[in-house]
Amino acid sequence: SVASKAVSLNATAPTEAGEKVEFNQSNSDLWINYSSIVGNNSSRFVNVQITDGDVPEGIDLTVSVNPDTGNGEGSMGHVISEPVRLNSKNAETIIVGIGSAYTGNGAQKGHNLTYRITQSDDEDAYSKLNFDQSNTLTITYTLSDD
């Protein structure tokens, strides 16, 4: 089944004139849960990608995945330790080596996700920021066979 969960990330306004707007907000409300049964010497992986919408110019959106919480059973997947930048809209692998396993269902079970927005390192990133640009993104997670 497909569950829809909304996460809102916003900039922090400066407290003094002349300071920059800060883009360093995170949200860890969402969890990935999965159930998997595989054959001998088989495994699965999870990809993430933006499937609708665009990250605003001058901003980077990343997702980090924590190891499984241990509330299920079986051969849990191993997470990619570095945050994954989602701006490109390419499918990025975030969990590998999932065997026959289940994580449990709901919050506090499976792998916790942390979304973060930061100012992009791209040249002229701050000048590309647009006050009127607020985007809604659809981010899709796909469990696939290796």
N, C-alpha and C positions, 0 to 999 in steps of 0.2 A: 504494500500500500504506500501511497505517497502522502507524507505529512507536510503541511505548510507551516512554517514558523517564521515569524518576522523578527529581524534584528535591526535596530536603528543606531547608526553611528554618526556623530556630529562633531564639528569643530568646536574648539573652546575659544571664546572671544578674549582678547587681551584686556588686562585690567588697567593699563596705562597707555596713553597715546604714544605712538611710535613703536610699540611692540608688535610682533607678528601674531597672527592667528595660529593657534596650535592645532595640529592634526596628529593626535596621539591618543585616540580613544580605542578601547577594546571591549569585547563582549564575549562572555563564556557561557551563555545560557543554553546552547544547543549541544546535543549528544548524537553520535552515530551508533545505531544498534544494528546488528545483523545476525542472521541464521544461515548456516552453510553446511552442506554435506558434500564432500568431494570423494572422488575415487582414489585409488592408490597412486602415490607420487604426483598428485594434483594439488593445486592451490588456487586461490582467488586473490584479487586485489581490488582496491577502491580508488577510483579517480574522482576528481572534483573539477568543475568548470562552470564559468558563467554561461548560461544558455539564453539569457535575455537581458538586455540593457548593457550599459557601458559605465565603467568606473569614471567619475568626473576627472577632467584634465587636471594635472598637478597633484593628484592623490594616488597613493598606492593602497591597495586592499590585499591583505594577506590572511591566510588561515593556518593555524597550527593545530596539530592533533596530538592529544595525550595518549599514553598507553592505556590499554583496557583496564578497567577498574577491578576486574576479578570477580564479578558477580554472576558470570555465566560459567560455561564449561567447554573444554575442548582446546583446539589449536588456534589460539587467537592470532590475529595479524600483528605485524611489527610496523610501527609508525615511522614515517620519514621525519627525522628530527628537526630539520630546518623548516621555518615558516614557508609556505608556498604562496608566491605572488599570483594573484588571480587576474590581473589587468589584461593579459593577452587573450583571454577567452579560450586558450588551448586547454585540453584535458591534461591534468597533472596528477600523477600517482601520489597518494598520501598514506596508504596502508598496503603492505605486501604480505604474502605468505599466510593467508587465511586458509586454514584447513577445515576439518569438520568441527564446527563450534557454534555456540550461540552466546550472545552477550548479555541477555536479559533485555527487557523492554522498558524504555522511558529514561528519564533523567537519573543521573548517578549510576547508570549502567552503560557499558560499552566504552566508547572513546569520546572524551570531552573535546569540543571544538572551541578555539579562540579566534575570533575575527578581530582584525586591527586595521585602522586607517592611519596612515602617516603621510607627511608631505613627500612627494616623489623626489628621488635623487636626480631626475632628468634635468637637463639644462633649462633654465627659465621656468621651472615648475611653478614658482610662486606667482609669476606674472600670468600664468595660464589659468589660475583659479578664477572662478566665475560665481559671484554671490547668488545668482539666480539658478545655478545648476544644482539640482537635487535629483538624484536618480534612484529608481527602484530596480534592483537586480534580482534575477532568478539564478540561484546557484544549485547545480544538480550534482548529486553524488551517485556514482554507478558502481555496483559490485559486478565484477567480470571474472571469467576464467582466465588463468594464465595460459 
